Amino acid sequence: MFEGLTEKLQAVFRKLAGHTRLTEKNIQDGLREVRLALLEADVHYKIVKDFIDAVTRKAVGKEVIESINPAQQIVKIVQDELIALMGPVEEVLKFADDPPTIFMLVGLQGCGKSTTCAKLARYLIKKARHPLLVAADVQRPAAVEQLKTLGKQLNIPVYSENTKPVWICENAMSYAKQNGLDCVVLDTAGRLHINQELMDELKEISRKTNPDYVFLVADAMTGQDAVNSARAFDSWLSLNGVILTKLDGDTRGGAALSIKAVTGKPIRFVGIGEKIDNLEEFYPERMASRILGMGDIVSLVEKAQETMDIEKAKKLEEKLRKSKFDLQDFVEQLQQIKKMGSLKDILAMIPGISGALKNIDIDDKHFKKIEAIILSMTPYERQNPEIIDIRRRTRIAKGSGTTVGDVNQLIKQFKEMQKMMKNMGKMSRGMMGKMGRFFGV
């Protein structure tokens, strides 16, 4: 996400860092390029003007120009202003003392609302809640069936009736209370454009159900149209926030940077992929770090904690200590990483990596090929790759739909990795021994 904007901003900061001395003029020149980068990213022109004015006031001060590292000072100022532009955002959702907590999702047709309802339900499950999905979009063909399919994937109930949307939502409240469901997610109808009929229906649903949260679902790739939708829906319904979908496909990011400043409504969640788990809480400070190419190590750690099996991690650590890491361990680690999402997105969260990835094509299909090759081996072969001769390699290649060359390459690379890990283990044990002697152990 934000690749184009990140590249341009990093180029500006590199140029500023290249000056032996920063003056008011070269700072102004750099900020002019920042302004162009933001406009090209489809950020609202008024927001860009206010943003640059705020950065300029702080960046051209004497204490910045004469500081030990003025270029880094400017990066810090830009980061602070980006955070202020997108925030503040309420840290956590507040759940009703008298359940259920009601989430009403609204938006234009085609924004990914039904899928987002399921993603929000998945998020609530991870928070130890028991959600009910409500199929109140009776306008779009197959919307009800889509929600039922998504509910089945999550193993949660979906409430539907062949009646008016307002009655469906009202009756769903009673159903939730009777069945001990503490959260209700309403999937309401959308249109291709905002009209009186749509808004009257949504206002009536809101009046009858009194939702705790009304979230607009908006497509990040529509840029300023998403901002305009947020402003229009808020004038009718008084939104609590916005959920931006398809942020992983938007290299510009104008909607994410403009919505809060234009509408006063914060972004609460972002959709960063098609999988049911690909919904993240929105943190302005983390997003600012991503935009500036500084990574997002906090989100990376959280993803790892959510997906990694602690017991398997402990066993792997023990194997690494004893230099017994085999192909079975390797494929299990690949499978754990896959749960975290796209490899390129994961690597981009590591500080300093995003710029290096610019010209590298990281294809997740390559890892599927590796997984297929290893899974075509017998358990004994995975534990003892040295026994895999040409006959076995031919069988493995046929079983995985790859070539013998692919199998040869994987085994060669794995042997090199084993050797590297063995050396690391020796170094680690040697260092521990020295430290033990140093402390008299």
C-alpha positions in Angstrom: 0.0 0.0 0.0 1.1 3.6 -0.7 4.1 2.4 -2.7 4.0 5.5 -5.1 3.7 8.0 -2.3 6.3 6.3 -0.1 8.9 6.3 -3.0 8.4 10.0 -3.7 8.6 11.0 -0.1 11.8 8.9 0.5 13.3 10.6 -2.6 12.6 14.0 -1.2 14.1 13.1 2.2 17.2 11.6 0.5 17.7 14.8 -1.4 17.4 16.9 1.8 19.9 14.6 3.6 22.4 15.1 0.7 22.8 18.8 1.4 25.8 19.7 3.6 23.7 22.4 5.2 19.9 22.9 5.2 18.6 26.4 4.5 15.1 27.8 4.4 15.3 27.7 0.6 16.2 24.0 0.1 13.6 23.0 2.8 11.0 25.0 0.9 12.1 23.2 -2.3 11.8 19.8 -0.6 8.3 20.6 0.8 7.2 21.7 -2.7 8.0 18.2 -3.9 6.2 16.7 -0.9 3.1 18.8 -1.9 3.2 17.4 -5.4 3.6 13.9 -4.1 0.5 14.3 -1.9 -1.5 15.8 -4.8 -0.5 12.9 -7.1 -1.6 10.5 -4.3 -5.1 12.0 -4.7 -5.1 13.7 -1.3 -7.7 16.5 -1.1 -6.1 19.8 -2.3 -7.2 21.8 0.8 -5.8 19.1 3.1 -2.5 19.2 1.2 -2.3 23.0 1.6 -3.0 22.9 5.3 -0.6 20.0 5.8 2.3 21.8 4.0 1.6 25.0 5.9 1.8 23.1 9.2 5.1 21.3 8.3 6.6 24.6 6.9 5.9 26.5 10.2 7.9 23.8 12.1 10.5 22.9 9.5 12.0 26.4 8.7 12.6 27.3 12.4 16.2 28.0 13.5 16.3 25.0 15.8 15.7 22.6 12.9 18.1 24.2 10.4 20.9 24.3 13.0 20.2 20.9 14.6 22.7 18.0 14.4 20.6 16.2 11.8 18.1 18.6 10.3 16.9 16.1 7.5 15.9 13.6 10.2 14.2 16.4 12.1 12.1 17.2 9.0 11.1 13.5 8.6 10.0 13.6 12.2 7.9 16.7 11.6 6.3 15.2 8.5 5.5 12.0 10.5 4.0 13.9 13.4 1.8 15.9 11.0 0.7 12.7 9.1 -0.4 11.2 12.5 -2.3 14.4 13.4 -3.9 14.4 9.9 -5.3 10.8 10.3 -6.0 10.8 14.0 -6.8 10.7 16.8 -8.7 7.4 16.7 -10.5 5.9 19.7 -8.2 3.0 20.7 -10.8 0.3 21.4 -14.4 -0.6 20.7 -16.8 -0.1 23.6 -19.2 -3.0 24.0 -22.7 -2.4 25.4 -23.3 -3.2 29.0 -26.7 -4.7 28.0 -25.9 -6.8 24.9 -26.1 -7.0 22.0 -23.6 -4.4 20.7 -25.0 -3.3 17.3 -22.8 -2.6 14.3 -24.6 -1.1 11.3 -22.5 -1.1 8.1 -23.5 1.2 5.3 -22.1 2.1 1.9 -22.5 2.2 -1.9 -23.0 -0.9 -3.9 -19.7 -2.6 -4.9 -17.6 -1.3 -1.9 -17.2 -4.8 -0.4 -19.8 -4.3 2.4 -21.0 -7.9 2.8 -17.4 -9.3 2.9 -16.5 -6.6 5.4 -19.4 -7.6 7.6 -17.9 -11.1 7.7 -14.4 -9.7 8.4 -15.8 -7.6 11.2 -17.5 -10.7 12.7 -14.2 -12.6 12.5 -12.5 -9.7 14.3 -15.2 -9.9 17.0 -14.7 -13.6 17.4 -11.0 -13.0 18.0 -12.1 -10.6 20.8 -14.1 -13.5 22.4 -17.4 -12.2 21.2 -20.4 -14.1 19.8 -21.6 -12.2 16.7 -24.7 -12.6 14.6 -24.7 -11.6 10.9 -27.9 -10.0 9.6 -28.7 -10.2 5.9 -30.7 -7.0 5.5 -29.5 -6.3 1.9 -32.5 -7.6 -0.1 -31.8 -5.3 -3.1 -28.7 -6.9 -4.5 -29.2 -10.3 -6.1 -27.4 -13.1 -4.1 -26.4 -10.8 -1.2 -28.2 -12.9 1.3 -26.7 -16.1 0.0 -23.2 -14.5 0.0 -23.6 -13.6 3.6 -24.8 -17.1 4.5 -21.8 -18.6 2.8 -19.5 -16.3 4.7 -21.3 -17.1 8.0 -20.8 -20.8 7.3 -17.1 -20.3 6.8 -16.9 -18.6 10.2 -19.3 -21.1 11.8 -21.6 -18.3 13.0 -25.4 -17.7 12.6 -26.8 -15.5 9.8 -30.3 -14.1 10.3 -32.5 -13.6 7.2 -36.1 -13.2 6.3 -38.1 -12.6 3.2 -39.5 -9.3 4.3 -38.6 -5.6 4.7 -35.0 -4.7 5.8 -36.3 -2.7 8.8 -38.3 -5.7 10.1 -35.4 -8.1 9.4 -33.1 -5.9 11.6 -35.7 -5.5 14.3 -36.4 -9.2 14.5 -32.7 -10.0 14.5 -32.3 -8.1 17.8 -34.8 -10.4 19.5 -33.1 -13.4 17.9 -29.7 -12.3 19.2 -31.0 -11.8 22.8 -32.8 -15.2 22.8 -29.7 -17.0 21.6 -27.1 -15.3 23.8 -25.3 -13.5 20.9 -23.6 -10.4 22.2 -22.8 -8.6 18.9 -25.0 -8.0 15.8 -23.6 -6.9 12.5 -26.2 -5.4 10.1 -25.4 -5.8 6.4 -27.6 -3.1 4.9 -28.4 -2.4 1.2 -26.4 -0.1 -1.0 -27.0 1.7 -4.3 -24.9 2.8 -7.2 -25.3 6.3 -5.9 -26.8 8.1 -2.8 -30.5 8.7 -3.2 -33.5 9.5 -1.0 -35.0 6.0 -1.0 -31.7 4.5 0.2 -31.2 7.0 3.0 -34.8 6.8 4.2 -34.4 3.1 4.6 -31.1 3.4 6.4 -32.4 6.1 8.7 -35.4 3.9 9.6 -33.2 0.9 10.4 -31.0 3.2 12.6 -34.0 4.6 14.4 -35.5 1.2 15.1 -32.3 -0.6 16.1 -30.3 2.3 17.7 -26.9 1.0 16.7 -23.8 1.5 18.9 -21.7 2.0 15.8 -22.5 3.1 12.3 -19.6 2.4 10.0 -19.3 3.5 6.4 -17.6 0.9 4.2 -15.7 2.7 1.4 -13.5 1.5 -1.4 -10.0 3.1 -1.0 -9.3 2.8 -4.7 -12.0 5.3 -5.5 -9.9 8.0 -3.9 -11.8 11.3 -3.3 -15.1 9.6 -4.2 -14.7 7.7 -1.0 -14.2 10.9 0.9 -17.3 12.4 -0.7 -19.3 9.3 0.2 -18.2 9.6 3.8 -19.3 13.3 3.9 -22.7 12.5 2.3 -23.5 9.5 4.5 -22.5 11.3 7.6 -24.9 14.2 6.9 -27.8 11.7 6.9 -26.7 9.1 9.5 -24.0 10.6 11.8 -21.2 8.0 11.2 -19.0 6.7 14.0 -16.2 6.0 11.5 -15.1 4.5 8.2 -13.9 1.1 7.2 -11.6 1.4 4.1 -11.6 -1.7 1.9 -9.0 -2.6 -0.8 -6.3 -0.6 0.8 -3.7 -3.2 -0.4 -4.6 -2.4 -4.0 -4.4 1.4 -3.6 -0.9 2.7 -4.3 -2.0 6.3 -3.9 -3.7 6.5 -0.5 -5.5 9.8 -0.9 -8.7 8.5 0.7 -6.8 7.3 3.8 -5.1 10.7 4.2 -8.1 12.8 3.6 -11.2 11.3 5.2 -10.6 12.3 8.8 -9.6 15.9 7.9 -12.5 16.4 5.5 -15.3 14.7 7.4 -14.1 14.6 11.0 -14.8 10.9 11.1 -11.9 8.6 11.8 -10.9 5.5 9.9 -11.6 2.6 12.3 -10.6 -0.4 10.2 -8.8 -1.1 6.9 -9.2 -4.1 4.6 -5.8 -5.3 3.3 -6.7 -8.4 1.4 -9.4 -10.8 0.3 -9.2 -13.3 3.1 -11.6 -13.3 6.0 -8.8 -12.4 8.4 -7.6 -9.4 6.4 -9.2 -6.6 8.5 -6.9 -4.5 10.6 -7.6 -1.9 13.2 -6.4 1.5 12.0 -3.6 3.2 13.9 -2.5 6.6 12.5 1.0 6.4 14.0 1.5 3.0 12.4 0.1 4.1 9.0 2.4 7.2 9.1 5.4 4.9 9.6 4.3 2.7 6.6 3.8 5.7 4.4 7.3 7.0 5.2 8.8 3.6 4.5 9.7 3.0 8.2 7.9 -0.3 8.5 5.4 -1.3 11.2 7.1 -3.6 13.6 4.2 -3.4 16.1 1.6 -4.7 13.7 4.1 -7.4 12.5 4.5 -8.7 16.1 0.7 -8.7 16.6 0.2 -10.7 13.4 2.8 -13.2 14.5 1.2 -13.5 18.0 -2.2 -14.1 16.4 -1.1 -16.8 14.0 2.0 -18.5 15.4 1.6 -21.7 17.4 3.6 -21.2 20.6 4.2 -24.9 21.3 5.6 -25.4 17.8 7.7 -22.3 18.2 9.3 -23.7 21.4 10.0 -27.1 19.7 11.5 -25.3 16.7 13.8 -23.3 19.0 14.9 -26.5 20.7 15.7 -28.1 17.3 17.6 -25.0 16.1 19.7 -25.2 19.3 20.5 -28.8 18.5 21.0 -28.2 14.7 18.2 -30.6 13.9 16.1 -28.3 11.7 14.6 -30.5 8.8 12.3 -30.0 5.8 9.2 -30.8 7.9 10.1 -27.9 10.2 10.7 -25.7 7.2 7.3 -26.4 5.6 5.5 -25.8 8.9 7.2 -22.4 9.2 6.1 -21.6 5.6 2.5 -22.5 6.6 2.7 -20.3 9.7 4.0 -17.3 7.6 1.2 -17.8 5.0 -1.4 -17.3 7.7 0.0 -13.8 8.3 -0.8 -12.7 4.8 1.2 -11.7 1.7 5.0 -12.1 2.1 5.6 -8.7 0.5 3.2 -7.0 2.9 4.9 -8.8 5.9 8.4 -7.8 4.7 7.3 -4.2 4.2 6.5 -4.0 7.9 10.1 -4.5 8.8 11.9 -1.1 9.1 14.2 -0.4 6.2 12.9 -3.2 4.0 10.2 -1.5 2.0 12.6 0.6 -0.1 14.7 -2.5 -0.9 11.5 -4.3 -2.1 10.7 -1.6 -4.7 12.2 -3.5 -7.7 11.9 -7.0 -6.4 9.0 -9.2 -7.6 8.0 -11.3 -4.6 5.7 -13.9 -5.8 3.8 -15.9 -3.2 3.3 -18.7 -5.8 7.0 -19.5 -5.4 6.3 -20.5 -1.8 3.4 -22.6 -2.9 5.7 -24.5 -5.2 8.2 -25.1 -2.3 5.3 -26.3 -0.1 4.1 -28.7 -2.9 7.6 -30.2 -3.3 8.1 -30.8 0.4 4.6 -32.2 0.9 5.3 -34.7 -2.0 8.1 -36.2 0.1 7.5 -39.0 2.6 7.9 -38.0 6.3 11.2 -39.9 6.4 12.5 -38.0 3.4 11.6 -34.7 5.0 13.6 -35.7 8.1 16.5 -37.1 6.1 16.8 -35.1 2.9 20.3 -36.6 2.2 18.6 -39.9 1.2 16.8 -38.2 -1.7 18.5 -39.6 -4.8 17.6 -39.0 -8.5 14.9 -41.7 -8.4 13.2 -40.1 -5.4 13.6 -36.6 -6.9 11.9 -37.7 -10.1 9.0 -39.1 -8.1 8.7 -35.9 -6.0 8.8 -33.7 -9.0 5.9 -35.6 -10.6 3.9 -35.6 -7.4 4.3 -31.8 -6.9 3.8 -30.8 -10.6 7.3 -29.4 -10.7 10.6 -30.3 -12.4 13.6 -32.3 -11.1 15.5 -29.0 -11.4 13.1 -27.4 -9.0 13.5 -30.2 -6.5 17.4 -30.1 -6.9 17.3 -26.3 -6.2 15.2 -26.6 -3.1 17.4 -29.3 -1.6 20.6 -27.4 -2.4 19.2 -24.2 -0.8 18.0 -26.1 2.2 21.4 -27.7 2.8 23.0 -24.3 2.6 20.4 -23.0 5.2 21.1 -26.0 7.5 24.9 -25.3 7.3 24.3 -21.6 8.2 22.0 -22.6 11.1 24.6 -25.1 12.4 27.3 -22.4 12.3 24.9 -20.0 14.1 24.2 -22.7 16.7 28.0 -23.2 17.3 28.5 -19.4 17.6 25.6 -19.2 20.0 26.8 -22.1 22.2 30.4 -20.7 22.1 29.2 -17.3 23.2 27.0 -18.8 26.0 30.1 -20.8 27.2 32.2 -17.7 27.3 29.5 -15.7 29.1 29.2 -18.6 31.6 32.9 -18.6 32.3 32.9 -14.8 32.6 30.2 -14.9 35.3 31.8 -17.9 37.0 29.1 -20.4 36.0 
